[in-house]
Amino acid sequence: MARSLAQRGHEVTLACGRYEGAETGLAGPFLHGRREGMVAGFRVVEFAVPYRNAMGLGRRLLAFLHYAARATALARGQWDVVIASSTPLTVALPALLGRAAFIFEMRDPWPELPRALGGVPGPLLWAMERLSTAACRRAAAVVALSEGMAQTARRRGAAVVHTIPNGADLDLFGPHIAPWRPDEAASHEVLAVYAGAHGRANGLDVALDAAALLRDVPLRLLLVGDGAEKPRLMARAAAEGLANVTFLPPSPKRALAGLLSAAQIGLFLLAPIPAFAELTAPNKLMDGLAAGLPMVANVPGHAQRCLEDGPCGVCVPPDDAPARAAALRRLALDHNLRADLGRAARAQAVRRWDRRLQAASFCAVVEAVALAR
């Protein structure tokens, strides 16, 4: 989005923290807790605020607040528009404290999802509710990734709401990318890849449940990423002798694109929580479709409708490990079915999820807010 704004002639600054495994394009030293430089035609300001998915709730909150404090000074500069892209929800603080008109991008609805997942203290949920409501009411426009999120923003008092879904980089992800396979993968094995966070919200135990039912199939599950649940999941796989499961560390996007190019099946998994059906829009689903992979998902609603279009995958009940194992078994053993679904997946990505389409819509929203100001 930043690159597209810059290509349209706007002066763009993107502020970020230090997410483990990510690449910002900056390589110089940090001075006074920040470094900056030009990347792809726009300015990047990277604050020395470390973050990784394996952090607990307390450390995450401190990282979010630390970033908000550093970004507030930047947001109070002479800008025409400030864009606050959440999560984390605390990015709304710099926007609310700044002088410019701002756009609130809702990539996850807080506190709805933390409340549905459970384990978050009541006072913290109350604070999230107040902050999210203030952001929706004060924003010149809200950009939501799904219609369910858009409805949430309207209920909170947002006057102008645009639904711009996640997309995929069709140049980065696709069958044209050079493939690579991990050393553990035998040449005859079909690879099914999940790439994303390993937390409670992702419900990856059901993937291990399915793996236990697929020991007789030439199929390997690759779980790529990090999170608080990863050590426990690895210990469980070892204890149960799940030799058909391989855990890989987080990978930069380009490396992940090569892995998806080598895979035959993509996995989109979330914990069995009803709120996830319409209030999530993970880009891992779009990346898999762009890579031309038949997808196996366990999330009804938005994801299921995507997979029925083509069709380009299979959606099974959220917590039904035997159904997931049956879907994986069928795809692993039926090359023609995989090929048909994979072609439909890539076609859908080209038709609906080309990130350039989303970027054009996003730029139009930003320009309308700037013009109104």
Summary of the structure (lengths in Angstrom):
residues: 373
radius of gyration: 20.8
end to end distance: 20.5
largest distance: 63.1
contacts: 1254
relative contact order: 0.12
helix: 44%
strand: 19%
